[in-house]
């Protein structure tokens, strides 16, 4: 059986910047999980006049994390 872990959504809570995502992926790998996943459906920030989204581009994020991990 294989297990994967979903990366935390950025902006929802502290510690979800790119560096934190890389540390998270490294810990997941050290724990023996087989994969991490990233959302491909960004959801908009509501309120505050912001037009941004709470998600990184999944292809760019996963490519970056692949370069920062062993498997």
Secondary structure, DSSP 8 states (H G I E B T S, - for coil): ---EEE---BTTBSS-SHHHHHHHHHHHHHTT-SEEE--SS--B--STT---BS---HHHHHHHHHHHS--
